[in-house]
Structures are given as structure tokens and as C-alpha cells.
Amino acid sequence: MSNNEGAFRVVCRKFRPHLFMVLVQVALALLYFLVEASFNNGMNPHVFVTYRYAVGGMVALPFAYVFERETRPKLTMPLFMELFLVSLFGISLTLNVFFASLKYTTPSFVTSMINTISSLTFIFAVGFRLEAVDVKNPRGLAKIFGTVLSLTGALIMILYKGQTIQSFQGAPFHITSKMTHNNWIKGSILTVTSCISWSLWYILQAVTVKKYPAQLSLTAWINCIGAAQSAAFTLLIQHKPRAWYITSSMELCCILYSGVICGSLTIYLQIWTTVQKGPVFVSMFNPLGTILVAILEYFVFGQQLHMGLILGVVVVIIGLYSLLWGKENQPQQCFQKHVELKECRTQIKTSAEEDVAKREPST
């Protein structure tokens, strides 16, 4: 019995990151439909993002204070500015644009486009010299092929809708959307902008967590700073006080669920998994979210699907896993060197500043 328990613990420990990322995708898949229902009810997307991360910050702060009170690194101004950028690209910019795109597209389209984030992250990593590409190596060619194929699938989803697959008549719920959903180009542009910002967030997050390894505190900072940024942006574009009112139990449930589960818990799990496995591992589970949303959208909520969307998803997923195969056995060597070099420069600069500070009193 003890041997079985030991083997079970070993398996759980080995596949814990996989389980966490599956749970994250399940939570996010459910969130898309709660968000769409709330937006149908008249809730402002930017107000929703602000409330979501305000709740997430309030949930994460006590845990960060209790469990990381003695291990939390000192917060310097350069580090705070880095946290500001992480929150900007990970929350206020990305999600304000992301949820605004739901007004013009559908959850299945948006989650399908998210599959391009891994390829976009790879492109940025190559541009910033965080990723090496050997065109003479089959795995290097697989990276390039996967990136091009994934972006091709995204273009298919944007430009080609194809034949409509009628909604499933046996679905227990049939959503009658009050949102526009007919400005496909505008929604596509917003979604692409969100994916680009999200890709930059993965790079910034992986670099920042090396300098600020207190993961609960980092989660709390990202939520709180992101909520403040989103609030400032919302106040600039939304001048009606009524937009901030929570007018239904659906809106309240959506805010609490997204704040507690998708604001604090999922960000913490993603940060933890990024430290354990790297950002590409985190992004490789996005196709699971696409599949879950498409299944729920068609069989549970009785919404229509389009052949262009299905074709684009297949192409994107093939491209994604071609990219992942190309990265196999090459676990972010370039990226680690870049981070170590940056940390070394920071330490040298800090030491020099300390030497100057010691000499000043004597002079």
C-alpha cells in the first residue's frame, strides 16, 4: 500500500504542471461564456476588467503577506517599473482589448486566435535574441514552419468564415446574443492586438519572476497594478457613473468567479508553471481551451460554428505542435543566458552604487 502511495505521489509530482494547466484552461473556457452573458446584460468590458483584478488583488494580498512576509525581495523603483510593464501587457492592455473583441466576434473565434500566442512569442524571442534558430537543423526548420503555419491558420480564421454549421437543437441552453458579432474585421484586429500584447507578457513575466521570485506577491502586484491601470483607462473613456453599477446577480457571479479563479488563482498557477517548465509549456495548452469552448459553444449553449473557424483551428494546432517539437530538448538555453547576463549586469551596477554610497560620507 505504501509503495502504491509513493508511486502515486511521484506521478502527481511529475504531472502537476500538466494538471494545473488543464485546470486553468477549464476555468478560462467557462469564463468566456459568463463574460458573454454579462456583456449581453449590458456590463461594460473595461469596468469588468477593473473589477476582476481588484477582486483578484484582494484575494491574493493576504496570502502573499502571510506566506511570503520574510522571503519577499525588496521592491526597488526599477523593479516596480518592470512590474508596471508586466501588468500593462498582461492585464490592462491585453484584456481590455481582448474582452472588447468579444463584442464583435465569438468566444470560439477568440480562443482559437489565442493559439497563435506561442508562435508570436517565438517570433519576439528570436527578435530579442532570446531564442536561437538553426536553419540547418530539422528542429530549427520545424520552428520556422510551425510559426508560419500557425499564423496562416490565424489568417484563415480572420478572412474566411465558410459554411455555417447550424446550432445543435438538443443543447440545454440557447444563447440569444445581444452583442453585434457582425464586425468581424474590427473584432479580428482587436483580437490580434491582444495576442501580440499577451505574447510580450510571457517574455516579461519569465524575466521578472527571476528577479522577484515571490510568486504570491508577484500575483498580488500584477492584479493590483493591473486593476489600477484598467480603472484609469476606463475613467478616461467611460464618463457615465452608471456603467460602474452591478445590476444583476449574473454580473456579480461573473466578477467574483473571474477575480478569485481567473484573476488570482490562474495567474499564480501560470507563474508557478512558467518557473517550473517555461512559458512555451504554459502556452501549449491553449488548444485545449479552444476545443473546450467549441464543444461547449455548440453542444451546451446551442451556438453556430463556421467551417473557416474549424479549418483555422486545425492549421493553428498543427503549426503549434510543430513549433513545440522544434523546441524539444532545447529548453530555453538562449533565454536563460539572456536572463543570467541581465542579472549579472544588475548586480554589477548595484555593487558600484553601494561603493559610491560608502565613499560619500568619507569625502
Secondary structure, DSSP 8 states (H G I E B T S, - for coil): -HHHHHHHHHHHHHTHHHHHHHHHHHHHHHHHHHHHHHHHTT--HHHHHHHHHHHHHHHHHHHHHHHSTTT-----HHHHHHHHHHHIIIIIHHHHHHHHHTTTS-HHHHHHHHTTHHHHHHHHHHHTT-S---TTSHHHHHHHHHHHHHHHHHHHHHH---SEE---TT-S------S----HHHHHHHHHHHHHHHHHHHHHHHHHHHH---HHHHHHHHHHHHHHHHHHHHHHH---GGGG---SHHHHHHHHHIIIIIIIIHHHHHHHHHHHH-HHHHHTTHHHHHHHHHHIIIIIS---EEHHHHHHHHHHHHHHHHHHHHHTT--SHHHHHHHHHHHHHHHHHHHHHHHHHHHHHH-
